[in-house]
Amino acid sequence: MSNNIRSELLSRLEELSRALPEMRFGQLIANMALVARGAEEGAIWDMEDEELLAAVNWQLAELLERRGSGVA
Protein backbone atom coordinates (compact mmCIF):
# COMPACT_ATOMS: atom_id res chain seq x y z
CA MET A 1 0.00 0.00 0.00
CA SER A 2 1.32 3.39 -0.89
CA ASN A 3 1.31 6.36 1.45
CA ASN A 4 -0.49 8.37 -1.24
CA ILE A 5 -3.43 5.98 -1.26
CA ARG A 6 -3.56 5.91 2.54
CA SER A 7 -3.50 9.72 2.71
CA GLU A 8 -6.23 10.04 0.11
CA LEU A 9 -8.28 7.34 1.81
CA LEU A 10 -8.05 9.02 5.21
CA SER A 11 -8.99 12.37 3.69
CA ARG A 12 -11.99 10.90 1.88
CA LEU A 13 -13.09 9.00 5.00
CA GLU A 14 -13.01 12.27 6.91
CA GLU A 15 -15.14 13.86 4.19
CA LEU A 16 -17.60 10.97 4.30
CA SER A 17 -17.72 11.13 8.09
CA ARG A 18 -18.63 14.83 7.91
CA ALA A 19 -21.32 14.04 5.33
CA LEU A 20 -22.82 11.35 7.59
CA PRO A 21 -22.42 12.70 11.15
CA GLU A 22 -25.06 10.36 12.54
CA MET A 23 -22.96 7.31 11.67
CA ARG A 24 -20.29 6.03 14.04
CA PHE A 25 -16.89 5.44 12.45
CA GLY A 26 -17.07 1.66 12.86
CA GLN A 27 -20.44 1.65 11.13
CA LEU A 28 -18.99 3.75 8.34
CA ILE A 29 -16.12 1.29 7.76
CA ALA A 30 -18.43 -1.74 7.96
CA ASN A 31 -20.82 -0.17 5.45
CA MET A 32 -17.99 0.70 3.08
CA ALA A 33 -16.71 -2.89 3.32
CA LEU A 34 -20.18 -4.03 2.30
CA VAL A 35 -20.11 -1.63 -0.67
CA ALA A 36 -16.59 -2.71 -1.64
CA ARG A 37 -16.89 -6.46 -1.21
CA GLY A 38 -20.53 -7.35 -0.65
CA ALA A 39 -21.71 -9.47 2.25
CA GLU A 40 -18.89 -11.99 1.99
CA GLU A 41 -17.32 -13.36 5.13
CA GLY A 42 -14.12 -11.53 6.04
CA ALA A 43 -14.88 -8.53 3.82
CA ILE A 44 -13.46 -6.01 6.29
CA TRP A 45 -10.35 -8.07 6.94
CA ASP A 46 -9.60 -8.85 3.28
CA MET A 47 -10.51 -5.50 1.75
CA GLU A 48 -7.62 -3.67 0.08
CA ASP A 49 -7.18 0.06 0.62
CA GLU A 50 -7.86 0.68 -3.07
CA GLU A 51 -11.20 -1.14 -2.76
CA LEU A 52 -12.14 0.89 0.31
CA LEU A 53 -11.17 4.12 -1.45
CA ALA A 54 -13.31 3.21 -4.48
CA ALA A 55 -16.26 2.45 -2.19
CA VAL A 56 -15.86 5.73 -0.30
CA ASN A 57 -15.60 7.68 -3.55
CA TRP A 58 -18.73 5.95 -4.85
CA GLN A 59 -20.64 6.70 -1.63
CA LEU A 60 -19.62 10.36 -1.68
CA ALA A 61 -20.72 10.67 -5.32
CA GLU A 62 -24.07 9.06 -4.46
CA LEU A 63 -24.60 11.47 -1.56
CA LEU A 64 -23.77 14.47 -3.75
CA GLU A 65 -26.13 13.26 -6.47
CA ARG A 66 -28.98 12.69 -3.99
CA ARG A 67 -28.47 16.05 -2.32
CA GLY A 68 -28.23 17.77 -5.68
CA SER A 69 -31.54 16.29 -6.76
CA GLY A 70 -33.19 17.23 -3.46
CA VAL A 71 -33.34 13.67 -2.13
CA ALA A 72 -31.90 13.30 1.36
TORKE-764955 format. One record per residue (C-alpha): y, z, x; residue number from 1. Coordinates in steps of 0.001 Angstrom, whole numbers, plus 524288, in hexadecimal, padded with zeros to 5 digits. Last residue first. Layout:
N
+-------+-------+-------+-----+
:     y :     z :     x : seq :
+-------+-------+-------+-----+
:     Y :     Z :     X : NUM :
...
+-------+-------+-------+-----+
END
This chain:
72
+-------+-------+-------+-----+
:     y :     z :     x : seq :
+-------+-------+-------+-----+
: 833F3 : 80550 : 78360 :  72 :
: 83568 : 7F7AB : 77DC1 :  71 :
: 8434D : 7F279 : 77E5E :  70 :
: 83F9F : 7E59B : 784CF :  69 :
: 8456A : 7E9CD : 791BE :  68 :
: 83EAE : 7F6F1 : 790CC :  67 :
: 83195 : 7F06D : 78ED1 :  66 :
: 833C8 : 7E6BE : 799ED :  65 :
: 83882 : 7F156 : 7A328 :  64 :
: 82CC9 : 7F9E7 : 79FE9 :  63 :
: 82363 : 7EE92 : 7A1FC :  62 :
: 829A9 : 7EB3B : 7AF14 :  61 :
: 8287B : 7F974 : 7B35B :  60 :
: 81A31 : 7F99E : 7AF5F :  59 :
: 81740 : 7ED0E : 7B6D4 :  58 :
: 81E02 : 7F224 : 7C30E :  57 :
: 8165E : 7FED1 : 7C20D :  56 :
: 8098E : 7F774 : 7C07B :  55 :
: 80C8B : 7EE84 : 7CC07 :  54 :
: 81018 : 7FA54 : 7D45F :  53 :
: 80379 : 80132 : 7D096 :  52 :
: 7FB8A : 7F53C : 7D442 :  51 :
: 802A5 : 7F402 : 7E14B :  50 :
: 8003F : 8026A : 7E3F2 :  49 :
: 7F1A8 : 80051 : 7E23A :  48 :
: 7EA85 : 806D9 : 7D6F2 :  47 :
: 7DD69 : 80CD4 : 7DA82 :  46 :
: 7E079 : 81B1F : 7D793 :  45 :
: 7E882 : 81893 : 7CB6B :  44 :
: 7DEAF : 80EEF : 7C5E2 :  43 :
: 7D2F5 : 8179C : 7C8D7 :  42 :
: 7CBCC : 8140E : 7BC53 :  41 :
: 7D12E : 807C1 : 7B63B :  40 :
: 7DB02 : 808C9 : 7AB2F :  39 :
: 7E34F : 7FD78 : 7AFD3 :  38 :
: 7E6C0 : 7FB47 : 7BE05 :  37 :
: 7F569 : 7F998 : 7BF37 :  36 :
: 7F9A0 : 7FD63 : 7B16F :  35 :
: 7F043 : 808FA : 7B12E :  34 :
: 7F4B8 : 80CFC : 7BEBB :  33 :
: 802BA : 80C07 : 7B9BE :  32 :
: 7FF5A : 8154C : 7AEAB :  31 :
: 7F937 : 81F18 : 7B800 :  30 :
: 8050C : 81E52 : 7C105 :  29 :
: 80EA2 : 82093 : 7B5D5 :  28 :
: 80672 : 82B7B : 7B02B :  27 :
: 80679 : 83240 : 7BD52 :  26 :
: 81541 : 8309E : 7BE08 :  25 :
: 8178A : 836DB : 7B0BA :  24 :
: 81C8C : 82D96 : 7A64E :  23 :
: 8287C : 830FC : 79E1A :  22 :
: 8319D : 82B8A : 7A86E :  21 :
: 82C54 : 81DA2 : 7A6DC :  20 :
: 836D6 : 814D2 : 7ACB4 :  19 :
: 839EE : 81EE7 : 7B736 :  18 :
: 82B79 : 81F98 : 7BAC7 :  17 :
: 82AD7 : 810CD : 7BB3D :  16 :
: 83625 : 8105E : 7C4DA :  15 :
: 82FF2 : 81AFB : 7CD30 :  14 :
: 82326 : 81387 : 7CCDC :  13 :
: 82A94 : 80759 : 7D12B :  12 :
: 8304E : 80E6B : 7DCE5 :  11 :
: 8233D : 81456 : 7E08A :  10 :
: 81CA8 : 80711 : 7DFA6 :   9 :
: 82733 : 80069 : 7E7A7 :   8 :
: 825FB : 80A99 : 7F253 :   7 :
: 8171B : 809E8 : 7F21C :   6 :
: 81758 : 7FB14 : 7F29D :   5 :
: 820B5 : 7FB29 : 7FE18 :   4 :
: 818D9 : 805AE : 8051D :   3 :
: 80D42 : 7FC8A : 80523 :   2 :
: 80000 : 80000 : 80000 :   1 :
+-------+-------+-------+-----+
END
